[in-house]
Amino acid sequence: MEKNLANTPPQPEINVKDSEFAEMVINKALQNFRKEQIRKEIDQSLQDKNKVEFLRLTEELKNFS
């Protein structure tokens, strides 16, 4: 049984296009964040002269492009 209170604002309807757009924006932000993390890890691997880690990370970064 639903109660409709006079002071309760109406619930917004979920727009599928808005939801899909929000998901795209979030995914792009996460992708950009991960790319930046990988770049920092690449820099660290260069400083550490860790060729194996450098090659692994550069390969991972290529998969984003």
Buried (B, 14 or more C-beta within 10 A) or exposed (E): EEEEEEEEEEEEEEEEEEEEEEEEEEEEEEEEEEBEEBEEBBEEBEEEEBEEBBEBBEEBBEEEE
